Amino acid sequence: MAKTQIADVIVPTEFEKYAIQRSVALSVFYESGIVETDPQFDALAAGGGTEVRMPFWNDLSGARQPLSDAAPMTTNKIGADQDIARIHNDGNAWSVNQLAKALAGDDPMQAIVDLVGAYWARTSEAFMISSLKGMFAAASMANNLLAIHSESVAGSASSTKLTGTTFVDACLKLGDRADRLVAVAMHSATEAALRKLDLIDFVPDSEGKPVIRTFQGRRVIIDDNCPVRNGTTDGSVYTTYLFGPGAFAMGTDKLTDPVQGGFGTEGVEFTRAALDSDSTFINRRRFILHPRGVKFTSASVAGKNPTDAEVETAANWVRVYDPKNVRIVAVTHNN
């Protein structure tokens, strides 16, 4: 007797690809070019282990040597270092009871499937902000940080706020590479303060609708995950981030191998507890989402996979690229 099964509705291998593509399409960090998906990183994420080591040669340095017939030139050497990216493994699961479906008059499992791409897009963006918090807490990132904030309302002035002038100062953290900065992520309160000063421009999209925000020609990303804390005395301190294209590299293992003893793949699995009338949808990820040039040392990681708190820990981050080649700048400021 023929019957419709889950496999007829959702093919796990195809759905996993769809979920990854959907999460990328819905993320403004990807859309703006801050995150680049890289086939090489896909391959690395699909490999074993917990981290990826990427050695590189440092740039050449030293003054030129005018030739002389009295003394030979002195020789120099080229140095090497390595970037380290952590491979992350996470997932989530959602369960639906058949009675809830009957009472709702709609299929909650289908709603979960439809919404999972947007969920992972938000999750990845929050993960990026956690990485930025940890990076810029590290002493090695001092050259990419502009700290102009005041710890009190009384000390707040135009020089402690994000304005057109202080934004130029932030861009200058990359010196002659400042033109690499193409986007800026800020808290909604910061964007509102800039809009009140008429410093936010609205660029029409392909349909002529003014929906793309820019600040001094840089794409504006509004994200309330951007850090905000109380000042030491009073008031608030905000952090805004400036990015160059490809500041983060992304690689994803598709996890298409079938699960043993279950239905689906390592990435997308379905289970059924018949006596409870519960159906469960499980979505797992194995991925790299790494800021280029700032290695993750895993110096303070207790388990097999770093938690958000561990990603935000300064001890786990060390800059290895020249500051100008790290395509990220942070500004701490008042509004």
C-alpha positions as a Markdown table, in Angstrom:
| # | Residue | x | y | z |
|---|---|---|---|---|
| 1 | Met | 0.0 | 0.0 | 0.0 |
| 2 | Ala | 1.5 | 3.4 | -1.1 |
| 3 | Lys | 1.8 | 6.1 | 1.5 |
| 4 | Thr | 3.3 | 9.6 | 1.6 |
| 5 | Gln | 6.4 | 9.8 | 3.8 |
| 6 | Ile | 8.6 | 12.6 | 5.1 |
| 7 | Ala | 11.1 | 11.8 | 2.4 |
| 8 | Asp | 8.4 | 12.7 | -0.2 |
| 9 | Val | 8.0 | 16.1 | 1.3 |
| 10 | Ile | 11.5 | 17.0 | 2.6 |
| 11 | Val | 14.6 | 15.5 | 1.2 |
| 12 | Pro | 17.2 | 16.0 | 4.0 |
| 13 | Thr | 20.3 | 16.3 | 1.7 |
| 14 | Glu | 18.5 | 18.9 | -0.4 |
| 15 | Phe | 16.9 | 20.7 | 2.5 |
| 16 | Glu | 20.3 | 21.1 | 4.2 |
| 17 | Lys | 21.7 | 22.9 | 1.1 |
| 18 | Tyr | 18.5 | 25.0 | 1.0 |
| 19 | Ala | 18.8 | 26.0 | 4.6 |
| 20 | Ile | 22.4 | 27.1 | 4.2 |
| 21 | Gln | 21.6 | 29.1 | 1.0 |
| 22 | Arg | 18.6 | 30.6 | 2.7 |
| 23 | Ser | 20.5 | 31.7 | 5.8 |
| 24 | Val | 23.1 | 33.4 | 3.5 |
| 25 | Ala | 20.5 | 35.1 | 1.4 |
| 26 | Leu | 18.8 | 36.5 | 4.5 |
| 27 | Ser | 21.9 | 37.8 | 6.2 |
| 28 | Val | 22.8 | 41.5 | 5.6 |
| 29 | Phe | 26.4 | 40.6 | 6.6 |
| 30 | Tyr | 26.6 | 38.3 | 3.6 |
| 31 | Glu | 24.7 | 40.6 | 1.3 |
| 32 | Ser | 27.0 | 43.5 | 2.1 |
| 33 | Gly | 30.1 | 41.4 | 1.3 |
| 34 | Ile | 31.5 | 41.4 | 4.9 |
| 35 | Val | 31.3 | 37.6 | 4.9 |
| 36 | Glu | 32.6 | 35.6 | 2.0 |
| 37 | Thr | 31.7 | 32.0 | 1.4 |
| 38 | Asp | 34.8 | 30.2 | 0.4 |
| 39 | Pro | 34.9 | 26.7 | -1.3 |
| 40 | Gln | 38.4 | 26.2 | 0.3 |
| 41 | Phe | 36.8 | 26.8 | 3.7 |
| 42 | Asp | 34.0 | 24.5 | 2.9 |
| 43 | Ala | 36.5 | 21.8 | 2.3 |
| 44 | Leu | 38.4 | 22.6 | 5.5 |
| 45 | Ala | 35.1 | 22.5 | 7.5 |
| 46 | Ala | 34.3 | 19.1 | 6.0 |
| 47 | Gly | 37.7 | 17.7 | 7.3 |
| 48 | Gly | 38.4 | 16.3 | 10.7 |
| 49 | Gly | 39.7 | 17.9 | 13.8 |
| 50 | Thr | 38.7 | 21.0 | 15.7 |
| 51 | Glu | 40.8 | 23.8 | 14.0 |
| 52 | Val | 42.4 | 24.8 | 10.8 |
| 53 | Arg | 45.9 | 26.2 | 10.7 |
| 54 | Met | 46.8 | 28.6 | 7.8 |
| 55 | Pro | 50.5 | 29.5 | 7.6 |
| 56 | Phe | 51.6 | 32.5 | 5.7 |
| 57 | Trp | 54.7 | 34.6 | 4.9 |
| 58 | Asn | 55.0 | 38.0 | 6.5 |
| 59 | Asp | 55.6 | 40.9 | 4.3 |
| 60 | Leu | 59.2 | 42.1 | 3.5 |
| 61 | Ser | 60.5 | 45.1 | 5.4 |
| 62 | Gly | 63.7 | 47.1 | 5.8 |
| 63 | Ala | 65.2 | 50.1 | 4.1 |
| 64 | Arg | 66.7 | 49.9 | 0.6 |
| 65 | Gln | 70.5 | 49.5 | 0.5 |
| 66 | Pro | 72.4 | 51.7 | -1.9 |
| 67 | Leu | 75.1 | 49.7 | -3.6 |
| 68 | Ser | 78.8 | 50.3 | -2.6 |
| 69 | Asp | 82.1 | 49.0 | -3.8 |
| 70 | Ala | 83.4 | 49.2 | -0.3 |
| 71 | Ala | 80.9 | 47.1 | 1.6 |
| 72 | Pro | 78.5 | 44.2 | 0.7 |
| 73 | Met | 74.8 | 44.4 | 1.3 |
| 74 | Thr | 73.4 | 42.9 | 4.5 |
| 75 | Thr | 71.0 | 40.1 | 4.1 |
| 76 | Asn | 67.5 | 39.9 | 5.6 |
| 77 | Lys | 65.1 | 37.1 | 6.3 |
| 78 | Ile | 61.4 | 36.5 | 5.7 |
| 79 | Gly | 59.3 | 35.6 | 8.7 |
| 80 | Ala | 56.3 | 33.3 | 8.9 |
| 81 | Asp | 53.3 | 33.1 | 11.1 |
| 82 | Gln | 49.9 | 31.3 | 11.0 |
| 83 | Asp | 46.3 | 32.1 | 11.3 |
| 84 | Ile | 44.1 | 29.6 | 13.1 |
| 85 | Ala | 40.3 | 29.2 | 12.5 |
| 86 | Arg | 38.2 | 27.1 | 14.8 |
| 87 | Ile | 35.7 | 24.6 | 13.3 |
| 88 | His | 32.4 | 24.9 | 15.2 |
| 89 | Asn | 29.7 | 22.3 | 15.6 |
| 90 | Asp | 26.2 | 23.3 | 16.8 |
| 91 | Gly | 22.6 | 22.6 | 16.1 |
| 92 | Asn | 19.1 | 22.9 | 17.4 |
| 93 | Ala | 16.0 | 20.8 | 17.6 |
| 94 | Trp | 12.2 | 21.6 | 17.4 |
| 95 | Ser | 9.4 | 19.2 | 18.5 |
| 96 | Val | 5.8 | 19.3 | 17.5 |
| 97 | Asn | 2.9 | 17.4 | 19.1 |
| 98 | Gln | 0.2 | 16.1 | 16.8 |
| 99 | Leu | -2.6 | 17.5 | 19.0 |
| 100 | Ala | -1.1 | 21.0 | 18.8 |
| 101 | Lys | -1.3 | 20.7 | 15.0 |
| 102 | Ala | -4.9 | 19.6 | 15.2 |
| 103 | Leu | -5.9 | 22.4 | 17.5 |
| 104 | Ala | -4.0 | 25.1 | 15.6 |
| 105 | Gly | -5.5 | 24.1 | 12.3 |
| 106 | Asp | -2.1 | 24.6 | 10.7 |
| 107 | Asp | 1.2 | 22.6 | 10.4 |
| 108 | Pro | 3.7 | 23.9 | 13.0 |
| 109 | Met | 6.4 | 21.6 | 11.6 |
| 110 | Gln | 6.1 | 23.1 | 8.2 |
| 111 | Ala | 6.4 | 26.6 | 9.8 |
| 112 | Ile | 9.6 | 25.4 | 11.5 |
| 113 | Val | 11.1 | 24.2 | 8.2 |
| 114 | Asp | 10.1 | 27.5 | 6.5 |
| 115 | Leu | 11.7 | 29.6 | 9.3 |
| 116 | Val | 14.9 | 27.7 | 10.0 |
| 117 | Gly | 17.0 | 29.6 | 7.4 |
| 118 | Ala | 16.1 | 33.0 | 9.0 |
| 119 | Tyr | 16.9 | 31.5 | 12.4 |
| 120 | Trp | 20.4 | 30.4 | 11.4 |
| 121 | Ala | 21.0 | 33.8 | 9.7 |
| 122 | Arg | 20.3 | 35.6 | 13.0 |
| 123 | Thr | 22.3 | 33.0 | 14.9 |
| 124 | Ser | 25.3 | 33.5 | 12.7 |
| 125 | Glu | 25.1 | 37.3 | 12.9 |
| 126 | Ala | 25.1 | 37.0 | 16.7 |
| 127 | Phe | 28.0 | 34.7 | 16.6 |
| 128 | Met | 30.0 | 37.2 | 14.5 |
| 129 | Ile | 29.3 | 39.9 | 17.1 |
| 130 | Ser | 30.5 | 37.5 | 19.9 |
| 131 | Ser | 33.7 | 37.0 | 17.9 |
| 132 | Leu | 34.2 | 40.7 | 17.6 |
| 133 | Lys | 33.7 | 41.2 | 21.3 |
| 134 | Gly | 36.4 | 38.7 | 22.0 |
| 135 | Met | 38.8 | 40.0 | 19.4 |
| 136 | Phe | 38.7 | 43.6 | 20.5 |
| 137 | Ala | 39.0 | 42.7 | 24.1 |
| 138 | Ala | 42.5 | 41.3 | 23.2 |
| 139 | Ala | 45.5 | 43.6 | 23.6 |
| 140 | Ser | 46.8 | 42.7 | 20.1 |
| 141 | Met | 43.8 | 44.4 | 18.5 |
| 142 | Ala | 44.6 | 47.8 | 20.0 |
| 143 | Asn | 45.8 | 49.3 | 16.7 |
| 144 | Asn | 42.4 | 48.6 | 15.2 |
| 145 | Leu | 40.4 | 50.1 | 18.0 |
| 146 | Leu | 39.4 | 53.8 | 18.4 |
| 147 | Ala | 38.3 | 54.4 | 22.0 |
| 148 | Ile | 36.8 | 57.9 | 22.2 |
| 149 | His | 34.0 | 57.2 | 24.8 |
| 150 | Ser | 33.4 | 58.9 | 28.1 |
| 151 | Glu | 32.4 | 56.8 | 31.1 |
| 152 | Ser | 30.0 | 59.5 | 32.3 |
| 153 | Val | 27.3 | 61.7 | 30.9 |
| 154 | Ala | 29.1 | 64.8 | 32.1 |
| 155 | Gly | 32.2 | 63.9 | 30.1 |
| 156 | Ser | 30.3 | 63.2 | 26.9 |
| 157 | Ala | 30.9 | 65.7 | 24.1 |
| 158 | Ser | 31.0 | 65.7 | 20.3 |
| 159 | Ser | 34.5 | 64.2 | 20.5 |
| 160 | Thr | 33.2 | 61.2 | 22.4 |
| 161 | Lys | 30.4 | 60.5 | 20.0 |
| 162 | Leu | 30.2 | 58.9 | 16.6 |
| 163 | Thr | 30.0 | 61.8 | 14.2 |
| 164 | Gly | 31.3 | 62.5 | 10.7 |
| 165 | Thr | 34.6 | 63.7 | 12.1 |
| 166 | Thr | 35.2 | 60.8 | 14.5 |
| 167 | Phe | 34.2 | 58.3 | 11.8 |
| 168 | Val | 37.0 | 59.6 | 9.7 |
| 169 | Asp | 39.3 | 59.1 | 12.6 |
| 170 | Ala | 38.1 | 55.5 | 12.9 |
| 171 | Cys | 38.7 | 54.9 | 9.1 |
| 172 | Leu | 42.2 | 56.2 | 9.6 |
| 173 | Lys | 43.0 | 53.3 | 11.8 |
| 174 | Leu | 43.7 | 51.5 | 8.5 |
| 175 | Gly | 45.7 | 54.4 | 7.2 |
| 176 | Asp | 46.1 | 54.2 | 3.4 |
| 177 | Arg | 43.9 | 51.0 | 3.4 |
| 178 | Ala | 40.9 | 52.9 | 4.7 |
| 179 | Asp | 39.2 | 52.7 | 1.3 |
| 180 | Arg | 38.8 | 49.0 | 2.0 |
| 181 | Leu | 36.1 | 49.8 | 4.6 |
| 182 | Val | 32.7 | 49.3 | 2.9 |
| 183 | Ala | 30.2 | 48.7 | 5.7 |
| 184 | Val | 29.5 | 49.7 | 9.3 |
| 185 | Ala | 27.5 | 47.8 | 11.9 |
| 186 | Met | 25.9 | 49.7 | 14.7 |
| 187 | His | 23.3 | 49.6 | 17.4 |
| 188 | Ser | 19.9 | 51.0 | 16.5 |
| 189 | Ala | 20.3 | 53.8 | 19.1 |
| 190 | Thr | 23.5 | 54.9 | 17.3 |
| 191 | Glu | 21.8 | 54.9 | 13.9 |
| 192 | Ala | 19.0 | 56.9 | 15.4 |
| 193 | Ala | 21.4 | 59.5 | 16.8 |
| 194 | Leu | 23.2 | 59.8 | 13.4 |
| 195 | Arg | 19.9 | 60.1 | 11.6 |
| 196 | Lys | 18.9 | 63.0 | 13.9 |
| 197 | Leu | 22.0 | 64.7 | 12.7 |
| 198 | Asp | 21.1 | 64.0 | 9.1 |
| 199 | Leu | 24.2 | 61.9 | 8.7 |
| 200 | Ile | 22.4 | 58.8 | 7.4 |
| 201 | Asp | 21.7 | 58.7 | 3.6 |
| 202 | Phe | 19.1 | 56.5 | 2.0 |
| 203 | Val | 20.1 | 55.0 | -1.3 |
| 204 | Pro | 17.4 | 53.7 | -3.6 |
| 205 | Asp | 17.4 | 50.0 | -4.4 |
| 206 | Ser | 16.8 | 48.5 | -7.9 |
| 207 | Glu | 13.1 | 49.4 | -7.6 |
| 208 | Gly | 13.8 | 53.0 | -6.7 |
| 209 | Lys | 12.9 | 52.6 | -3.0 |
| 210 | Pro | 15.2 | 54.4 | -0.5 |
| 211 | Val | 15.9 | 51.3 | 1.7 |
| 212 | Ile | 19.7 | 51.0 | 1.8 |
| 213 | Arg | 21.2 | 53.1 | 4.6 |
| 214 | Thr | 24.7 | 54.5 | 4.2 |
| 215 | Phe | 27.1 | 56.6 | 6.4 |
| 216 | Gln | 29.9 | 58.4 | 4.5 |
| 217 | Gly | 29.4 | 56.0 | 1.6 |
| 218 | Arg | 29.5 | 52.9 | 3.8 |
| 219 | Arg | 26.6 | 50.4 | 4.0 |
| 220 | Val | 24.9 | 50.6 | 7.4 |
| 221 | Ile | 23.9 | 47.5 | 9.2 |
| 222 | Ile | 21.7 | 47.9 | 12.2 |
| 223 | Asp | 22.2 | 45.2 | 14.8 |
| 224 | Asp | 21.2 | 45.5 | 18.4 |
| 225 | Asn | 23.7 | 42.7 | 19.2 |
| 226 | Cys | 26.4 | 45.4 | 18.8 |
| 227 | Pro | 27.8 | 45.9 | 22.4 |
| 228 | Val | 26.3 | 48.5 | 24.7 |
| 229 | Arg | 27.2 | 48.8 | 28.4 |
| 230 | Asn | 26.7 | 51.2 | 31.3 |
| 231 | Gly | 29.4 | 53.8 | 31.8 |
| 232 | Thr | 31.5 | 53.5 | 34.9 |
| 233 | Thr | 29.7 | 56.6 | 36.4 |
| 234 | Asp | 26.6 | 56.8 | 34.3 |
| 235 | Gly | 25.4 | 56.9 | 30.7 |
| 236 | Ser | 26.1 | 54.3 | 28.0 |
| 237 | Val | 29.1 | 53.2 | 26.0 |
| 238 | Tyr | 28.4 | 51.7 | 22.5 |
| 239 | Thr | 30.6 | 49.8 | 20.1 |
| 240 | Thr | 30.4 | 50.3 | 16.3 |
| 241 | Tyr | 32.3 | 48.1 | 13.8 |
| 242 | Leu | 33.7 | 49.0 | 10.4 |
| 243 | Phe | 34.4 | 46.2 | 7.9 |
| 244 | Gly | 36.2 | 45.6 | 4.6 |
| 245 | Pro | 34.9 | 43.1 | 2.1 |
| 246 | Gly | 35.7 | 39.5 | 3.1 |
| 247 | Ala | 36.5 | 40.5 | 6.7 |
| 248 | Phe | 35.1 | 37.1 | 7.7 |
| 249 | Ala | 35.5 | 33.9 | 5.8 |
| 250 | Met | 32.7 | 31.3 | 5.9 |
| 251 | Gly | 32.9 | 27.5 | 5.2 |
| 252 | Thr | 30.3 | 24.9 | 5.8 |
| 253 | Asp | 30.2 | 21.1 | 5.8 |
| 254 | Lys | 27.0 | 20.0 | 4.1 |
| 255 | Leu | 26.6 | 17.0 | 6.5 |
| 256 | Thr | 24.9 | 14.9 | 3.9 |
| 257 | Asp | 25.9 | 11.5 | 5.3 |
| 258 | Pro | 22.9 | 9.4 | 6.4 |
| 259 | Val | 22.4 | 9.0 | 10.2 |
| 260 | Gln | 22.7 | 5.5 | 11.5 |
| 261 | Gly | 19.5 | 4.0 | 12.9 |
| 262 | Gly | 17.4 | 7.1 | 12.1 |
| 263 | Phe | 15.8 | 9.0 | 9.2 |
| 264 | Gly | 17.7 | 11.8 | 7.5 |
| 265 | Thr | 21.3 | 13.0 | 7.4 |
| 266 | Glu | 23.8 | 14.3 | 10.0 |
| 267 | Gly | 22.6 | 17.8 | 9.0 |
| 268 | Val | 18.9 | 17.2 | 8.9 |
| 269 | Glu | 17.3 | 14.4 | 11.0 |
| 270 | Phe | 13.7 | 13.6 | 11.8 |
| 271 | Thr | 12.5 | 11.5 | 14.8 |
| 272 | Arg | 9.1 | 10.3 | 15.9 |
| 273 | Ala | 8.0 | 9.3 | 19.4 |
| 274 | Ala | 4.8 | 7.6 | 18.5 |
| 275 | Leu | 3.3 | 7.1 | 22.0 |
| 276 | Asp | 3.8 | 10.8 | 22.8 |
| 277 | Ser | 2.6 | 11.9 | 19.3 |
| 278 | Asp | 5.7 | 14.0 | 19.0 |
| 279 | Ser | 7.7 | 14.7 | 15.8 |
| 280 | Thr | 11.1 | 16.2 | 16.1 |
| 281 | Phe | 13.2 | 18.1 | 13.5 |
| 282 | Ile | 16.9 | 18.3 | 14.2 |
| 283 | Asn | 19.3 | 20.6 | 12.3 |
| 284 | Arg | 23.1 | 20.4 | 12.9 |
| 285 | Arg | 25.9 | 22.5 | 11.5 |
| 286 | Arg | 29.6 | 22.2 | 11.1 |
| 287 | Phe | 31.2 | 25.4 | 10.0 |
| 288 | Ile | 34.0 | 28.0 | 10.0 |
| 289 | Leu | 33.1 | 31.7 | 10.5 |
| 290 | His | 36.5 | 33.3 | 11.0 |
| 291 | Pro | 37.8 | 36.9 | 11.0 |
| 292 | Arg | 40.8 | 36.8 | 8.6 |
| 293 | Gly | 44.1 | 37.6 | 10.3 |
| 294 | Val | 43.0 | 37.1 | 14.0 |
| 295 | Lys | 43.7 | 33.6 | 15.1 |
| 296 | Phe | 41.6 | 31.7 | 17.6 |
| 297 | Thr | 44.0 | 30.1 | 20.0 |
| 298 | Ser | 41.5 | 28.0 | 22.0 |
| 299 | Ala | 43.6 | 29.0 | 25.1 |
| 300 | Ser | 40.4 | 29.2 | 27.2 |
| 301 | Val | 38.0 | 26.6 | 25.8 |
| 302 | Ala | 36.8 | 23.8 | 28.2 |
| 303 | Gly | 34.7 | 21.6 | 25.9 |
| 304 | Lys | 34.8 | 20.2 | 22.4 |
| 305 | Asn | 33.2 | 23.3 | 21.0 |
| 306 | Pro | 33.6 | 26.9 | 22.2 |
| 307 | Thr | 30.6 | 28.5 | 23.8 |
| 308 | Asp | 29.5 | 32.0 | 23.1 |
| 309 | Ala | 31.1 | 33.2 | 26.3 |
| 310 | Glu | 34.4 | 31.5 | 25.3 |
| 311 | Val | 34.2 | 33.1 | 21.8 |
| 312 | Glu | 33.9 | 36.5 | 23.7 |
| 313 | Thr | 37.0 | 35.7 | 25.8 |
| 314 | Ala | 40.0 | 37.9 | 25.0 |
| 315 | Ala | 42.5 | 35.1 | 25.9 |
| 316 | Asn | 41.3 | 33.1 | 22.8 |
| 317 | Trp | 42.2 | 35.7 | 20.2 |
| 318 | Val | 45.5 | 37.0 | 18.9 |
| 319 | Arg | 46.0 | 39.2 | 15.8 |
| 320 | Val | 48.6 | 37.7 | 13.4 |
| 321 | Tyr | 48.1 | 39.9 | 10.3 |
| 322 | Asp | 49.5 | 43.5 | 10.1 |
| 323 | Pro | 46.7 | 45.8 | 11.5 |
| 324 | Lys | 46.1 | 47.3 | 8.1 |
| 325 | Asn | 45.4 | 43.9 | 6.7 |
| 326 | Val | 42.8 | 43.0 | 9.3 |
| 327 | Arg | 39.7 | 44.4 | 7.6 |
| 328 | Ile | 37.9 | 45.4 | 10.8 |
| 329 | Val | 37.9 | 48.5 | 13.0 |
| 330 | Ala | 36.0 | 49.1 | 16.2 |
| 331 | Val | 34.9 | 52.4 | 17.8 |
| 332 | Thr | 33.7 | 52.7 | 21.4 |
| 333 | His | 31.7 | 55.9 | 21.8 |
| 334 | Asn | 28.7 | 57.6 | 23.3 |
| 335 | Asn | 25.5 | 58.6 | 21.4 |
